Amino acid sequence: MVDPYAVLGVRPGSTEQQVAAAYKQLAKRWHPDRGDGAERAARMAEINAAYEAVRGGAEPTGPAADGTPPPLRADVALRSALAPELSRMIARDEQLRIVTPASTWASPRTVLVLTDRRLLWLLDDAVANRVRSLLLRDLAAVSRRPRRRGATLTLRTHAGQRHTFHELRPATAEAIERQVRPA
C-alpha cells in the first residue's frame, strides 16, 4: 500500500473530519456500484485499506535516525494479507513500505512489495521460483514512464540486469521511484 494519506489525498495530522470527508468523496467516485470494471473494485479496496490504516492509528511518529520514514502500524495487517511465499521471504525487522499489483514480462499477475531494504515480487501464475527479490543497494538506475494503461517502472542493477514492472498506478510508480532512487 502506498502512504494511506496520499491515497486519501490528505496530509498527515489531518482531523478525523477531514479524513472522513476525503474518504466519502473518493468512495462516491470509485464505488463499484457506480459502474462495472475491475479497476473500480481494486481502487475502492485501496481506498478502504488506506482509510482503515488512518483510522486505526497509522499515524507516523516521525522519521528514524537514518531519515527513513517510520513503519505504519498497518504493517501487521499488510503482512497477513500477503501470499504465504512472500510472507516467509520478508524478515520480521523489515518494514513494508508499498504493496501493489503489477505485471512483468514473465507474469501478467505480479504482486510487488517494497520494504526498507529490498524489492520483492511474486509471479502469481508461475509454477516454480515464484518469488524474486532485489536489494535496493544493488540498484544503479530507476526510470518511470507513463503509459496508456498505467505507469511502467524500470530498474537497472549494477550488474546490468533490467527489471520492468508494468500497469502500476502513476502515483504508486512515483512513490516507488522516490524510495528506491540510488543515491
VMD Tcl script that draws the C-alpha trace (Angstrom):
set ca {
  {0.00 0.00 0.00}
  {1.20 3.49 -0.76}
  {1.13 6.03 2.06}
  {-2.53 5.96 3.20}
  {-2.60 9.75 3.45}
  {-1.54 10.05 -0.20}
  {-4.25 7.59 -1.26}
  {-6.90 9.64 0.54}
  {-5.42 12.96 -0.61}
  {-4.97 14.40 2.89}
  {-1.90 15.44 4.88}
  {-0.63 13.56 7.94}
  {-2.12 15.18 11.01}
  {-5.46 15.92 9.30}
  {-8.51 15.89 11.53}
  {-10.89 12.94 11.63}
  {-13.49 15.05 9.85}
  {-11.08 15.89 7.01}
  {-10.12 12.23 6.61}
  {-13.77 11.12 6.66}
  {-14.73 13.78 4.11}
  {-11.90 12.73 1.77}
  {-12.91 9.08 2.13}
  {-16.56 9.82 1.36}
  {-15.64 11.85 -1.69}
  {-13.40 9.08 -3.06}
  {-15.98 6.40 -2.22}
  {-18.65 8.27 -4.18}
  {-16.35 8.46 -7.18}
  {-14.88 4.92 -7.15}
  {-17.57 2.70 -5.64}
  {-18.09 -0.42 -7.84}
  {-21.86 0.09 -7.77}
  {-21.41 3.25 -9.87}
  {-20.04 1.27 -12.82}
  {-18.51 -2.01 -13.69}
  {-14.87 -2.83 -14.08}
  {-12.12 -4.44 -12.08}
  {-10.30 -1.11 -11.79}
  {-13.13 0.35 -9.69}
  {-13.12 -2.60 -7.32}
  {-9.34 -2.53 -6.94}
  {-9.26 1.23 -6.40}
  {-12.07 1.04 -3.83}
  {-10.21 -1.72 -1.96}
  {-7.13 0.50 -1.85}
  {-9.20 3.45 -0.58}
  {-10.83 1.28 2.11}
  {-7.45 -0.07 3.25}
  {-6.00 3.45 3.44}
  {-9.00 4.71 5.42}
  {-8.74 1.80 7.86}
  {-4.99 2.39 8.27}
  {-5.51 6.08 9.06}
  {-8.48 5.41 11.37}
  {-6.60 2.58 13.07}
  {-3.88 4.92 14.28}
  {-1.38 4.54 11.47}
  {-0.06 7.99 12.36}
  {3.69 8.12 11.71}
  {5.76 9.04 14.75}
  {8.50 10.80 12.79}
  {11.48 9.66 10.75}
  {14.04 7.25 12.13}
  {17.59 8.36 12.95}
  {18.73 7.47 9.40}
  {15.94 9.59 7.88}
  {13.79 6.69 6.67}
  {10.06 7.03 7.23}
  {8.61 5.13 10.18}
  {6.63 1.92 9.65}
  {2.87 2.14 9.65}
  {1.03 0.22 12.32}
  {-0.91 -1.29 9.43}
  {2.27 -3.28 8.68}
  {0.91 -6.31 10.54}
  {-2.31 -6.26 8.50}
  {-0.37 -5.97 5.25}
  {1.86 -8.91 6.15}
  {-1.11 -11.12 6.92}
  {-2.69 -10.26 3.56}
  {0.41 -11.30 1.57}
  {0.73 -14.68 -0.09}
  {2.50 -17.22 2.16}
  {5.55 -17.33 -0.13}
  {6.05 -13.59 0.21}
  {5.42 -13.57 3.96}
  {8.12 -16.18 4.51}
  {10.64 -14.17 2.49}
  {10.22 -10.94 4.48}
  {12.21 -10.71 7.70}
  {10.40 -9.63 10.87}
  {12.51 -6.48 11.18}
  {11.89 -5.41 7.56}
  {9.40 -2.59 7.23}
  {6.81 -2.87 4.48}
  {6.50 0.35 2.53}
  {4.38 -0.48 -0.53}
  {2.38 -3.50 -1.67}
  {0.81 -3.21 -5.13}
  {-0.31 -5.29 -8.10}
  {1.79 -5.06 -11.26}
  {2.70 -7.12 -14.30}
  {6.01 -8.26 -15.78}
  {7.01 -10.00 -19.00}
  {7.06 -13.28 -17.04}
  {3.69 -12.88 -15.36}
  {0.73 -10.57 -16.00}
  {-0.32 -11.13 -12.37}
  {2.50 -9.96 -10.14}
  {2.47 -8.66 -6.57}
  {5.19 -6.09 -5.96}
  {6.42 -5.40 -2.41}
  {8.81 -2.64 -1.39}
  {10.46 -2.92 2.02}
  {13.08 -0.72 3.63}
  {15.84 -2.99 2.21}
  {14.65 -4.58 -0.99}
  {12.06 -5.06 -3.66}
  {10.29 -8.42 -3.83}
  {7.80 -9.65 -6.37}
  {5.59 -12.70 -6.59}
  {4.90 -14.13 -10.04}
  {1.39 -15.26 -9.18}
  {0.82 -17.56 -12.14}
  {4.31 -19.17 -12.18}
  {4.70 -22.81 -11.21}
  {8.16 -22.63 -9.63}
  {10.53 -19.91 -8.44}
  {7.59 -17.62 -7.80}
  {9.26 -15.05 -5.53}
  {12.12 -12.87 -6.73}
  {13.94 -10.12 -4.87}
  {16.39 -7.31 -5.45}
  {18.38 -5.49 -2.77}
  {17.97 -1.73 -3.00}
  {21.72 -1.22 -2.65}
  {22.20 -3.16 -5.92}
  {20.19 -0.61 -7.94}
  {22.11 1.57 -10.36}
  {19.22 3.42 -12.05}
  {15.45 3.82 -11.90}
  {13.19 5.22 -14.60}
  {9.44 5.73 -14.79}
  {7.32 6.17 -17.91}
  {3.63 6.94 -18.10}
  {1.70 4.56 -20.35}
  {-1.87 4.25 -21.54}
  {-2.67 1.53 -19.00}
  {-0.73 2.94 -16.06}
  {2.95 3.62 -15.49}
  {5.99 1.46 -16.21}
  {8.91 1.32 -13.80}
  {12.31 0.05 -15.00}
  {15.10 -0.82 -12.56}
  {18.71 -1.47 -13.60}
  {21.24 -3.13 -11.32}
  {24.99 -2.56 -11.11}
  {25.40 -5.99 -12.74}
  {23.42 -4.81 -15.78}
  {20.18 -6.70 -15.14}
  {16.94 -4.94 -16.00}
  {13.62 -5.48 -14.24}
  {10.48 -3.84 -15.63}
  {7.10 -3.59 -13.91}
  {4.04 -2.53 -15.90}
  {0.48 -1.45 -15.11}
  {1.36 0.44 -11.94}
  {-0.82 3.34 -10.88}
  {1.11 6.54 -11.67}
  {1.16 7.70 -8.02}
  {2.39 4.27 -6.90}
  {5.16 4.21 -9.54}
  {6.24 7.69 -8.47}
  {6.29 6.68 -4.78}
  {8.40 3.60 -5.54}
  {10.77 5.61 -7.71}
  {11.27 8.18 -4.91}
  {12.03 5.50 -2.33}
  {14.39 3.32 -4.40}
  {16.29 6.02 -6.29}
  {20.02 5.33 -5.91}
  {21.99 7.99 -4.03}
}
mol new
graphics top color blue
foreach p $ca { graphics top sphere $p radius 0.5 }
foreach p [lrange $ca 0 end-1] q [lrange $ca 1 end] { graphics top cylinder $p $q radius 0.2 }
display resetview
